[in-house]
Amino acid sequence: MLERILTAEQAVDLIGDGDSVVVGGSSGMGVAESVLSEIERAFLERGRPKALTVIHTTGLGDTKTKGLNHLAHKGLVRRVVGAAYDLIPGLRELIEAGAIEAQNVPQGVMCQLYRAMASGQPGVLTHVGLDTYMDPRHEGGKLNEVTAGDMIEVVALRGREWLFYAAPTTDIAIIRGTTADEDGNVGMEHEAVTLEGHSIAQAVHNAGGTVICQVKRLAQRGTLHPQMVAIPGFLIDYFVVDEDQWQTNLTPFDASLCGEAPRPLATLAADPLSERRVIARRQAFALYPGAVINLGVGISALIPNVVAEEGIDDLFTATAESGIIGGIPCSGLEFGATYNPRVIIDQPYMFDFYDGGGLDVAFVSFAEVDRDGNVNVTKFGNRPNGCGGFIDITQNAKSIVFGGTLTSRGLEVAVADECLAIASEGKIMKFVPRVAQISYNGCRGQESGQDVTFVTERAVFRMTPEGLVLTEIAPGVRLKEDVLDRMEFEPAISPDLGSMDPRLFREGPMGLREDLLARPVPTQRRPPRR
């Protein structure tokens, strides 16, 4: 085993110019930070490795300097392939400038590609991404004009259309675990998520490449329980030991994130009562006993805090695409982790469940919505954020509850006396005639029978085959001046237009538990037709 232990500098010497490197992790979880930092140092001091193709699943960064931001130097990277770039502004700036090629792939497809690569398959055939900007009849997932080649193609098979995502070639894997024993078997007992490290290791090993795994500690042979081994030792070539390895971007170690020692929910303080919390509270009204749900990034990531305050986490099963099931999901730079998880599975298995239509309700955010119910969360001017798991999740959930403010940039509201007042209106309207990019296709959703709601701080809309219908407005809000005049198209207005629940606009628990227990469970719907 000792001959397989390298310093970060020695590990980076194994990476050749022009290599294709798969980097595991999500946000700050599962990221081999010391190895990535050493790649940066080696390039800045010696000019190598260079011209790398970097393959990642999603969002390895902290919006500043960590994760793949270490690789954001002109010449170091030639091409990137992955699902999301919002936490990697350094690489995103190179993409915007056309300095590197950049291919976007849905998060679920990305992590499933590793399994395809491991088993020698040419790629992934799936319905995920049809009629969105992933579809090559639109943009094919390319994030700038210099991106060459077509990784995605439309395939007709058995009377249906599919998208085929071609598997990339690989030379190096950089992954992470907690403990490696003397046989090289790796456990992830302190990791907040297990992600797809096993699949990445299989893919690169079977391709004849080199697998590098950063771990926190070493252990004697046989001390890891066989069922706790996440990656068998024969898949890993070399190890880098970093005793200071952090669990997430913000946390050195929290036992409640890996299930070692659950924390009392009373330790999670309620968020301030703002327009964002109002939206998250109203989204939470769509919960029901027994539902299996997904909680996305942005405003929807505030729902778990509402759940904790209301004491309703036992009534349904919360999931996140990273592979967590149960507990209270985290938000911000710790999104993808959860307090008190009940189950942690590898990320590809979670997307198998999502893609097959298993989700009852998806709670996600929006940036733009048009009259056809199309949603954009991925393109803002020339800034390429990428889709993350948004396309996989929204295309396949039985019900979707989108959340976002009606306007943005400068919006200020006052929440008091069970009313909402607009103190300063946002300069940008988010309900537009046509979205800048189709991240979710509203017409396809209606054809498949999805139940779709849009929740804002001042109004609630439902999507119907005839278009968007306004169903609720906040108490204190004027219909014409504060809602209709702040949209670039006019929605239909429900003849039963009602007021948003006044409990949304007051401090303290809303008594949501009693409401949910009294609510009839929806009749089980079939998964959306794809």
Backbone torsions as a table, in degrees:
resi	resn	phi	psi	omega
1	MET	NA	-36.1	-175.1
2	LEU	-60.0	-34.2	-179.0
3	GLU	-70.6	-13.0	179.7
4	ARG	-95.0	-2.1	-179.5
5	ILE	-96.1	121.6	-178.3
6	LEU	-120.6	159.6	166.3
7	THR	-75.9	163.5	177.4
8	ALA	-59.2	-37.2	179.5
9	GLU	-64.3	-43.4	178.6
10	GLN	-65.0	-37.2	179.0
11	ALA	-64.4	-41.4	-178.6
12	VAL	-67.9	-28.4	177.0
13	ASP	-63.1	-17.1	179.1
14	LEU	-79.3	-13.3	-177.0
15	ILE	-90.1	121.5	-178.9
16	GLY	-93.9	159.6	175.6
17	ASP	-59.2	134.6	178.0
18	GLY	81.8	2.2	-179.7
19	ASP	-67.0	154.3	173.4
20	SER	-99.0	116.7	-170.7
21	VAL	-116.1	123.0	174.9
22	VAL	-95.0	124.1	-178.3
23	VAL	-113.5	119.6	-179.7
24	GLY	-83.8	161.4	175.9
25	GLY	125.9	171.9	177.3
26	SER	-152.8	125.8	-173.8
27	SER	55.3	-118.8	176.2
28	GLY	-106.2	5.5	-177.4
29	MET	-91.6	133.8	178.2
30	GLY	69.7	15.2	-176.8
31	VAL	-97.0	128.4	178.5
32	ALA	-80.9	75.7	-171.5
33	GLU	-60.7	-41.5	-177.3
34	SER	-66.0	-34.0	179.0
35	VAL	-71.5	-44.3	179.4
36	LEU	-63.5	-39.2	178.0
37	SER	-63.1	-37.4	-179.7
38	GLU	-71.4	-34.2	175.0
39	ILE	-59.4	-44.3	179.1
40	GLU	-60.7	-48.3	-178.1
41	ARG	-61.3	-43.1	-178.7
42	ALA	-62.8	-40.7	-179.6
43	PHE	-67.8	-43.8	-177.8
44	LEU	-67.7	-32.7	-177.5
45	GLU	-90.6	-35.1	-173.4
46	ARG	-120.6	-7.6	179.6
47	GLY	77.4	15.3	177.2
48	ARG	-151.2	154.7	-0.2
49	PRO	-70.2	158.3	-177.9
50	LYS	-141.1	168.8	176.6
51	ALA	53.1	40.6	-178.4
52	LEU	-79.2	148.4	163.6
53	THR	-97.1	121.8	-176.3
54	VAL	-109.3	120.9	179.7
55	ILE	-111.4	127.5	-179.9
56	HIS	-144.0	161.3	-179.1
57	THR	-82.2	-59.2	-178.8
58	THR	-166.5	137.3	163.4
59	GLY	48.9	53.5	177.4
60	LEU	-87.9	92.5	-179.3
61	GLY	175.1	-175.1	-178.0
62	ASP	-134.1	17.2	-174.9
63	THR	71.4	4.6	-178.2
64	LYS	-131.3	-90.9	-169.5
65	THR	-122.4	-12.0	-173.4
66	LYS	-88.4	172.9	176.4
67	GLY	64.4	-136.4	-177.8
68	LEU	-72.2	-8.1	172.6
69	ASN	-61.6	-24.4	175.4
70	HIS	-61.0	-25.2	-175.1
71	LEU	-96.6	7.5	-174.3
72	ALA	-83.7	65.4	177.3
73	HIS	-132.7	132.3	-179.2
74	LYS	-59.3	126.7	-178.8
75	GLY	101.8	-29.5	179.5
76	LEU	-70.5	-43.4	-177.9
77	VAL	-114.6	135.4	175.4
78	ARG	-100.0	-35.3	-174.8
79	ARG	-151.0	143.4	174.5
80	VAL	-125.4	144.4	176.3
81	VAL	-133.1	122.9	-179.7
82	GLY	-179.9	179.7	-171.7
83	ALA	-92.3	-34.5	-173.4
84	ALA	-146.1	148.4	-175.8
85	TYR	-132.1	8.6	-175.1
86	ASP	-66.9	-26.8	178.7
87	LEU	-93.5	5.5	-175.8
88	ILE	-125.5	63.6	-175.9
89	PRO	-60.4	-28.9	179.1
90	GLY	-63.0	-49.6	177.0
91	LEU	-66.6	-37.2	-178.5
92	ARG	-61.5	-37.1	178.4
93	GLU	-65.0	-37.6	176.6
94	LEU	-66.5	-36.3	177.5
95	ILE	-65.1	-47.8	-179.9
96	GLU	-58.9	-37.4	-177.6
97	ALA	-79.9	-5.9	-177.7
98	GLY	73.3	21.4	-178.3
99	ALA	-83.0	-18.6	176.7
100	ILE	-139.8	155.7	172.8
101	GLU	-78.4	148.5	-177.0
102	ALA	-146.6	120.7	179.6
103	GLN	-113.4	126.0	176.6
104	ASN	-96.0	137.2	178.3
105	VAL	-137.6	136.5	178.0
106	PRO	-54.3	144.3	-173.5
107	GLN	-57.4	-44.0	179.5
108	GLY	-64.4	-42.9	178.1
109	VAL	-62.9	-39.5	-177.9
110	MET	-60.9	-47.7	-177.6
111	CYS	-74.8	-24.0	175.0
112	GLN	-75.7	-24.8	176.5
113	LEU	-62.1	-35.0	179.3
114	TYR	-61.3	-39.2	178.7
115	ARG	-67.8	-38.9	176.9
116	ALA	-62.7	-42.5	179.0
117	MET	-63.2	-40.2	-178.9
118	ALA	-62.7	-35.9	-176.1
119	SER	-95.5	8.4	175.8
120	GLY	77.7	16.5	178.0
121	GLN	-80.3	155.5	-177.0
122	PRO	-75.8	-14.2	-178.9
123	GLY	164.4	-159.4	-177.9
124	VAL	-118.4	127.7	174.7
125	LEU	-102.9	122.1	-172.8
126	THR	-155.5	161.3	172.9
127	HIS	-84.4	-13.5	-173.1
128	VAL	-65.3	123.2	177.8
129	GLY	104.7	-10.9	177.2
130	LEU	-57.2	136.9	176.4
131	ASP	63.8	19.3	168.7
132	THR	-116.0	-173.6	-179.1
133	TYR	-71.1	-6.0	171.6
134	MET	-72.6	-29.5	-178.0
135	ASP	-62.3	125.5	-178.0
136	PRO	-63.2	-14.3	173.7
137	ARG	-76.1	-9.0	172.7
138	HIS	-108.1	-90.6	-177.3
139	GLU	-121.7	-14.0	179.5
140	GLY	66.6	20.5	177.2
141	GLY	74.1	7.1	178.9
142	LYS	-77.8	136.0	-173.7
143	LEU	-99.1	-5.5	173.2
144	ASN	-158.9	175.8	-173.5
145	GLU	-74.6	-21.1	-175.9
146	VAL	-86.5	-7.9	-178.1
147	THR	-69.7	119.4	-175.3
148	ALA	-101.9	162.7	176.8
149	GLY	79.9	158.5	179.5
150	ASP	-118.6	104.7	179.8
151	MET	-81.2	-21.5	-174.8
152	ILE	-121.0	136.6	176.3
153	GLU	-140.8	154.7	177.3
154	VAL	-85.6	133.5	-179.2
155	VAL	-128.0	135.0	174.3
156	ALA	-98.5	126.3	-178.6
157	LEU	-148.9	123.8	178.3
158	ARG	54.0	44.1	174.6
159	GLY	78.2	10.4	-179.7
160	ARG	-131.3	158.4	173.1
161	GLU	-93.1	142.3	176.7
162	TRP	-136.3	164.4	168.7
163	LEU	-108.3	135.5	175.0
164	PHE	-108.4	122.8	177.9
165	TYR	-104.7	114.9	-175.7
166	ALA	-73.7	138.9	179.2
167	ALA	-73.9	131.9	176.6
168	PRO	-79.0	162.9	173.7
169	THR	-85.9	154.9	-175.7
170	THR	-138.5	149.1	176.9
171	ASP	-121.8	-36.9	-173.1
172	ILE	-133.6	141.5	169.5
173	ALA	-119.0	136.8	174.6
174	ILE	-123.8	107.2	-175.5
175	ILE	-127.5	-177.9	-176.2
176	ARG	-145.4	149.1	172.1
177	GLY	-144.0	-171.4	179.3
178	THR	-98.6	-53.3	-173.1
179	THR	-129.3	137.9	171.7
180	ALA	-120.1	130.1	177.5
181	ASP	-91.4	-176.6	-173.9
182	GLU	-68.3	-14.7	174.1
183	ASP	-92.1	-1.4	-179.1
184	GLY	85.8	2.0	176.1
185	ASN	-67.6	138.5	-173.1
186	VAL	-115.1	130.1	172.7
187	GLY	-105.6	155.6	-179.4
188	MET	-123.6	37.8	-171.6
189	GLU	-65.0	-23.9	177.7
190	HIS	-103.9	3.2	179.2
191	GLU	-81.1	142.0	178.2
192	ALA	-72.6	-26.4	178.0
193	VAL	-145.4	154.7	178.6
194	THR	-99.5	-21.0	174.0
195	LEU	54.8	-130.6	-175.1
196	GLU	-132.2	35.1	179.5
197	GLY	-58.8	-39.8	179.2
198	HIS	-62.3	-46.8	-178.8
199	SER	-64.2	-40.3	178.2
200	ILE	-62.6	-45.1	-179.5
201	ALA	-61.5	-43.3	177.7
202	GLN	-61.9	-44.7	-176.7
203	ALA	-60.7	-48.0	-176.0
204	VAL	-75.0	-38.9	177.2
205	HIS	-60.1	-47.3	-177.5
206	ASN	-69.7	-19.4	176.9
207	ALA	-87.7	1.2	-179.7
208	GLY	83.1	15.1	-179.4
209	GLY	-88.7	-169.7	-177.6
210	THR	-114.1	129.7	-178.7
211	VAL	-109.1	121.3	179.2
212	ILE	-112.7	128.1	-179.0
213	CYS	-124.2	122.6	174.2
214	GLN	-87.2	132.5	178.1
215	VAL	-131.3	165.8	-178.1
216	LYS	-89.3	-29.6	-174.4
217	ARG	-157.9	164.5	177.8
218	LEU	-112.8	154.5	-178.4
219	ALA	-141.4	160.3	179.3
220	GLN	-68.9	150.6	176.9
221	ARG	-54.8	134.8	175.8
222	GLY	84.8	-1.4	-178.4
223	THR	-86.4	-16.3	174.3
224	LEU	-87.0	126.4	177.2
225	HIS	-62.9	136.1	-176.9
226	PRO	-52.8	-36.6	-179.2
227	GLN	-75.3	-10.8	179.5
228	MET	-98.8	-3.8	177.0
229	VAL	-75.6	120.7	-179.0
230	ALA	-89.6	-33.0	-179.2
231	ILE	-137.2	120.5	178.6
232	PRO	-68.4	146.9	-171.7
233	GLY	-62.7	-28.2	-176.7
234	PHE	-69.3	-12.9	178.6
235	LEU	-84.6	-12.1	-172.4
236	ILE	-112.0	131.5	-178.8
237	ASP	-89.1	-45.4	-174.6
238	TYR	-140.8	154.8	179.6
239	PHE	-123.4	144.3	170.0
240	VAL	-119.5	126.1	-178.1
241	VAL	-99.0	124.5	177.2
242	ASP	-128.8	98.0	-176.8
243	GLU	-67.2	-16.4	-179.6
244	ASP	-97.9	15.1	-178.6
245	GLN	-58.9	125.1	-179.7
246	TRP	-86.1	151.0	179.4
247	GLN	-72.2	-42.3	177.6
248	THR	-136.5	-178.2	176.4
249	ASN	-60.9	-31.1	-171.7
250	LEU	-109.4	-13.4	-169.0
251	THR	-129.2	120.1	174.0
252	PRO	-59.9	-48.0	174.8
253	PHE	-166.1	129.8	174.9
254	ASP	-130.8	113.8	-174.7
255	ALA	-62.2	-22.6	-179.0
256	SER	-77.2	-14.7	-179.8
257	LEU	-82.7	-21.0	179.3
258	CYS	-110.6	4.9	177.1
259	GLY	84.8	6.7	-177.6
260	GLU	-72.9	-38.4	-178.8
261	ALA	-149.8	94.3	-178.7
262	PRO	-58.1	145.3	179.7
263	ARG	-101.0	153.6	174.4
264	PRO	-66.6	138.7	179.9
265	LEU	-63.7	-22.1	179.5
266	ALA	-63.7	-16.7	178.2
267	THR	-76.9	-9.7	179.3
268	LEU	-96.6	100.5	-177.5
269	ALA	-69.1	148.5	179.1
270	ALA	-68.1	141.8	176.2
271	ASP	-67.9	156.3	176.1
272	PRO	-60.9	150.6	-179.8
273	LEU	-80.1	95.3	-179.4
274	SER	-123.2	-179.6	176.7
275	GLU	-62.1	-32.4	179.1
276	ARG	-68.1	-39.9	179.1
277	ARG	-70.1	-35.5	175.9
278	VAL	-57.9	-44.9	-179.7
279	ILE	-63.8	-46.9	-179.6
280	ALA	-61.0	-38.5	178.0
281	ARG	-63.8	-44.5	-178.5
282	ARG	-68.3	-35.8	174.7
283	GLN	-60.0	-38.6	-177.8
284	ALA	-63.8	-17.9	176.8
285	PHE	-63.8	-18.7	-179.1
286	ALA	-83.6	-3.4	176.7
287	LEU	-69.4	155.8	173.1
288	TYR	-154.6	154.9	-176.8
289	PRO	-58.0	133.5	177.5
290	GLY	87.4	-6.0	-177.9
291	ALA	-70.1	146.9	169.7
292	VAL	-106.5	120.6	-169.9
293	ILE	-124.6	161.1	170.1
294	ASN	-119.8	139.4	178.7
295	LEU	-116.5	117.6	-175.5
296	GLY	-88.8	-173.3	-179.3
297	VAL	-80.6	176.5	178.9
298	GLY	77.7	-145.4	-177.6
299	ILE	-59.0	-37.3	-178.4
300	SER	-62.1	-23.3	177.9
301	ALA	-71.2	-8.8	176.6
302	LEU	-84.7	-12.0	-178.3
303	ILE	-59.7	-40.9	179.6
304	PRO	-56.9	-33.5	177.7
305	ASN	-65.9	-37.1	174.8
306	VAL	-64.1	-43.5	179.6
307	VAL	-59.3	-43.4	179.8
308	ALA	-63.4	-43.6	-179.6
309	GLU	-64.4	-37.2	-177.9
310	GLU	-83.5	-11.5	179.5
311	GLY	64.3	44.8	-173.9
312	ILE	-120.9	14.9	-175.6
313	ASP	-65.8	-17.2	-179.2
314	ASP	-86.4	-5.1	-174.3
315	LEU	-87.9	-17.2	-176.8
316	PHE	-147.5	176.4	179.2
317	THR	-115.6	114.2	177.5
318	ALA	-86.8	139.2	175.1
319	THR	-132.5	160.4	168.6
320	ALA	-135.0	154.2	-172.5
321	GLU	-61.4	-20.5	-180.0
322	SER	-67.1	-14.4	178.4
323	GLY	113.9	10.3	179.5
324	ILE	-91.1	144.0	-179.8
325	ILE	-134.9	127.3	-179.4
326	GLY	81.1	172.5	-179.4
327	GLY	81.7	-165.6	-178.2
328	ILE	-114.7	102.3	-176.9
329	PRO	-59.6	145.8	178.2
330	CYS	-84.0	170.1	179.9
331	SER	-130.8	-176.7	178.0
332	GLY	61.2	-137.0	-177.1
333	LEU	-74.3	-1.6	174.8
334	GLU	-111.4	14.2	176.6
335	PHE	-59.3	136.9	-176.0
336	GLY	106.5	-21.0	171.9
337	ALA	-97.0	169.3	178.0
338	THR	-148.2	145.2	171.8
339	TYR	-77.8	132.3	176.4
340	ASN	58.6	52.4	178.9
341	PRO	-63.3	145.1	175.8
342	ARG	-91.3	-34.9	-178.9
343	VAL	-143.7	141.9	171.4
344	ILE	-128.2	117.8	179.0
345	ILE	-118.1	164.3	176.3
346	ASP	-65.0	143.4	-174.5
347	GLN	-56.7	-40.1	179.6
348	PRO	-58.2	-35.5	179.0
349	TYR	-66.0	-35.1	178.2
350	MET	-64.6	-40.9	179.6
351	PHE	-72.7	-27.1	171.2
352	ASP	-58.4	-44.5	179.7
353	PHE	-64.3	-45.7	179.5
354	TYR	-63.1	-49.3	-174.7
355	ASP	-63.5	-28.3	179.5
356	GLY	-82.0	2.8	177.6
357	GLY	87.3	21.6	-176.9
358	GLY	-74.9	-23.3	-177.1
359	LEU	-70.7	131.2	174.4
360	ASP	-79.9	-48.4	-178.6
361	VAL	-137.5	132.6	172.7
362	ALA	-110.3	126.5	176.0
363	PHE	-106.4	110.4	-175.5
364	VAL	-135.4	167.1	-178.7
365	SER	-101.4	168.9	176.9
366	PHE	-136.9	154.8	174.2
367	ALA	-111.5	-39.5	176.7
368	GLU	-139.5	145.7	175.2
369	VAL	-135.5	138.2	176.4
370	ASP	-113.0	-180.0	-172.9
371	ARG	-64.9	-19.9	178.0
372	ASP	-90.5	1.6	-178.4
373	GLY	81.9	9.5	173.1
374	ASN	-69.4	146.5	-177.3
375	VAL	-126.5	138.3	174.4
376	ASN	-115.4	122.8	171.2
377	VAL	-126.9	8.4	-166.0
378	THR	-120.3	-19.4	-175.0
379	LYS	-129.6	123.7	179.8
380	PHE	-132.4	96.2	-172.9
381	GLY	65.5	-123.2	179.5
382	ASN	-100.1	8.2	-174.0
383	ARG	-87.7	117.5	-179.3
384	PRO	-94.2	101.9	179.7
385	ASN	-83.1	-30.6	-173.2
386	GLY	83.7	164.1	-169.9
387	CYS	-95.8	-15.1	-173.3
388	GLY	55.0	-135.5	178.3
389	GLY	-95.0	8.8	-173.9
390	PHE	-57.4	-45.7	-176.7
391	ILE	-67.1	-46.7	178.8
392	ASP	-56.2	-44.6	-173.8
393	ILE	-72.2	-51.4	-174.3
394	THR	-72.0	-30.1	-178.0
395	GLN	-71.1	-19.8	-169.2
396	ASN	-120.5	-12.4	-179.5
397	ALA	-71.0	149.3	178.1
398	LYS	-70.0	-36.4	-178.8
399	SER	-136.2	141.9	179.1
400	ILE	-126.9	133.1	173.5
401	VAL	-119.4	102.4	177.9
402	PHE	-81.4	144.7	177.5
403	GLY	-132.5	139.1	177.2
404	GLY	178.5	161.1	177.0
405	THR	-74.0	155.2	-178.8
406	LEU	-68.8	-37.5	176.0
407	THR	-130.1	170.4	180.0
408	SER	-142.4	176.1	-179.3
409	ARG	60.4	86.8	177.4
410	GLY	103.7	-2.2	-179.5
411	LEU	-67.8	129.7	173.3
412	GLU	-135.6	133.6	-179.8
413	VAL	-127.6	160.5	173.9
414	ALA	-119.4	128.5	178.9
415	VAL	-113.7	113.1	-178.1
416	ALA	-163.5	154.5	175.8
417	ASP	53.5	37.3	178.0
418	GLU	59.1	30.1	178.8
419	CYS	-136.2	166.2	175.3
420	LEU	-120.8	131.6	176.4
421	ALA	-123.7	137.4	178.4
422	ILE	-87.0	107.5	179.6
423	ALA	-80.1	-39.1	178.5
424	SER	-147.9	124.5	-175.6
425	GLU	-79.7	145.4	176.5
426	GLY	-69.7	148.7	-177.7
427	LYS	-81.9	-21.3	-176.0
428	ILE	-109.4	125.7	175.0
429	MET	-85.4	136.5	-174.8
430	LYS	-104.8	-10.9	174.3
431	PHE	-101.6	105.0	-166.2
432	VAL	-122.9	161.1	179.0
433	PRO	-61.2	-36.7	-178.8
434	ARG	-148.8	128.0	-179.1
435	VAL	-71.2	155.5	-178.9
436	ALA	-70.3	-27.2	179.9
437	GLN	-155.9	139.4	-177.1
438	ILE	-90.7	101.8	173.8
439	SER	-89.2	-31.2	174.4
440	TYR	-133.4	130.9	-178.3
441	ASN	-95.9	110.2	-176.1
442	GLY	-65.4	-39.8	-179.9
443	CYS	-64.8	-41.8	177.9
444	ARG	-62.9	-38.1	178.7
445	GLY	-63.7	-41.0	178.8
446	GLN	-68.7	-39.6	178.0
447	GLU	-62.6	-30.7	-178.9
448	SER	-87.5	-4.2	176.8
449	GLY	85.9	19.1	178.6
450	GLN	-69.8	145.7	173.5
451	ASP	-95.4	118.0	-170.3
452	VAL	-127.6	128.8	178.9
453	THR	-127.9	142.3	173.7
454	PHE	-115.2	121.7	-178.3
455	VAL	-112.0	126.1	171.9
456	THR	-120.1	177.5	-178.8
457	GLU	-70.1	-18.5	-174.5
458	ARG	-126.2	-7.2	-176.9
459	ALA	-157.7	153.4	177.0
460	VAL	-125.3	136.0	-179.2
461	PHE	-125.4	148.9	171.2
462	ARG	-118.0	143.4	178.0
463	MET	-90.8	131.8	177.6
464	THR	-127.5	168.3	176.5
465	PRO	-58.9	-22.6	179.9
466	GLU	-90.4	-8.2	-180.0
467	GLY	129.3	-169.7	-176.8
468	LEU	-78.5	134.4	-178.7
469	VAL	-123.9	125.9	175.8
470	LEU	-77.1	123.1	-175.5
471	THR	-115.6	-24.8	-178.2
472	GLU	-145.6	147.4	168.5
473	ILE	-131.5	155.1	-176.2
474	ALA	-73.6	145.0	173.4
475	PRO	-61.0	132.7	-177.5
476	GLY	95.8	-7.0	-177.4
477	VAL	-100.8	137.8	178.7
478	ARG	-87.6	131.9	-175.1
479	LEU	-59.3	-53.9	-174.5
480	LYS	-75.6	-56.2	-171.9
481	GLU	-67.9	-38.5	-172.1
482	ASP	-98.4	-16.2	-178.2
483	VAL	-119.2	-67.8	-172.8
484	LEU	-63.7	-39.2	179.7
485	ASP	-72.9	-10.0	179.9
486	ARG	-103.3	17.5	175.9
487	MET	-124.5	146.2	-178.7
488	GLU	-90.6	6.4	169.6
489	PHE	-147.6	158.3	-176.4
490	GLU	-100.5	120.3	178.5
491	PRO	-79.8	164.8	169.0
492	ALA	-70.8	151.8	179.2
493	ILE	-113.6	126.2	-178.8
494	SER	-63.5	137.1	175.1
495	PRO	-63.7	-17.7	177.8
496	ASP	-104.8	31.5	-179.7
497	LEU	-50.6	124.2	-177.6
498	GLY	-120.8	-176.3	179.8
499	SER	-100.1	141.0	173.3
500	MET	-62.7	146.1	-175.2
501	ASP	-56.3	125.3	-178.0
502	PRO	-62.2	-20.8	178.5
503	ARG	-63.1	-23.1	179.2
504	LEU	-63.4	-22.6	-169.8
505	PHE	-111.5	25.5	175.8
506	ARG	-135.5	155.0	-178.2
507	GLU	-70.7	156.4	173.4
508	GLY	90.1	167.1	-179.7
509	PRO	-56.9	148.1	-178.0
510	MET	-95.7	-3.5	-174.7
511	GLY	74.2	32.6	-173.9
512	LEU	-69.4	-26.8	-178.6
513	ARG	-59.1	-47.1	-179.8
514	GLU	-62.1	-39.5	179.0
515	ASP	-62.0	-46.0	-176.3
516	LEU	-67.9	-38.6	179.7
517	LEU	-67.2	-26.8	179.6
518	ALA	-87.4	-9.1	-175.3
519	ARG	-83.6	133.6	176.1
520	PRO	-67.0	139.1	179.3
521	VAL	-71.6	129.4	-179.7
522	PRO	-56.6	146.3	174.2
523	THR	-60.8	133.2	-178.0
524	GLN	-58.0	120.7	178.0
525	ARG	-95.2	152.7	174.4
526	ARG	-69.4	152.3	174.0
527	PRO	-57.9	152.2	178.5
528	PRO	-54.4	138.7	173.9
529	ARG	-69.2	134.2	-173.2
530	ARG	-106.0	NA	NA
